[in-house]
Amino acid sequence: MPTWGLMKFDAFKDFKHWKPHQPKKVKRVDPVTGIEETILQIKKPRVLKEILLPKMEQDFHKGFLCWV
């Protein structure tokens, strides 16, 4: 099932398999002015740091015949 289809399906079923990203709301009051402000704390996404590549065979050209 495509990702978009899974998200739409989960939205009807109260998000059992996939949770949407929602930032945490933190309220802070400035002690001098008394103004309350809301700050959204967002976690960094989890991503791969580097692409994993399989090991490649080295020195495979020694078995080639010289055709020049």
C-alpha positions in Angstrom: 0.0 0.0 0.0 1.4 3.4 -0.9 2.4 5.7 2.0 -0.3 8.3 1.2 -2.9 5.6 1.2 -1.7 4.3 4.6 -1.9 7.8 6.1 -5.4 8.4 4.8 -6.5 4.9 6.1 -4.9 5.5 9.5 -6.6 8.9 9.8 -10.0 7.2 9.8 -8.8 4.5 12.3 -7.4 6.9 14.9 -3.7 6.6 13.8 -2.9 3.0 14.9 0.1 2.4 12.6 1.3 5.9 11.9 1.5 8.9 14.2 1.6 12.4 12.7 4.4 14.7 13.9 3.0 17.2 16.4 5.3 19.6 18.2 5.2 20.0 21.9 3.8 23.3 23.1 5.6 25.0 26.0 4.2 28.2 27.5 6.6 30.7 29.0 5.8 33.9 30.8 8.1 36.9 30.6 8.7 38.0 34.2 9.2 41.6 33.4 6.3 42.3 31.0 4.0 39.4 32.1 3.3 38.5 28.4 2.7 34.7 27.9 4.3 33.2 24.8 3.9 29.7 23.3 7.1 28.0 22.0 6.9 24.9 19.8 9.6 22.3 20.5 10.1 20.1 17.4 12.3 16.9 17.5 14.8 16.4 14.7 13.7 13.7 12.2 15.5 10.4 12.4 17.5 10.0 9.2 20.4 7.9 8.0 23.8 9.6 8.6 25.4 7.8 5.6 24.3 5.6 2.8 25.2 1.9 3.3 26.9 0.4 0.3 27.9 -3.3 -0.2 31.5 -4.2 -0.5 32.8 -4.1 -4.0 35.2 -6.6 -5.5 38.7 -5.2 -6.0 41.4 -6.0 -8.6 38.9 -7.7 -10.9 40.7 -6.3 -14.0 43.7 -8.7 -13.8 41.6 -11.5 -15.5 40.9 -9.4 -18.6 42.6 -10.2 -21.9 44.4 -7.5 -23.6 42.5 -6.7 -26.8 44.5 -3.7 -27.9 
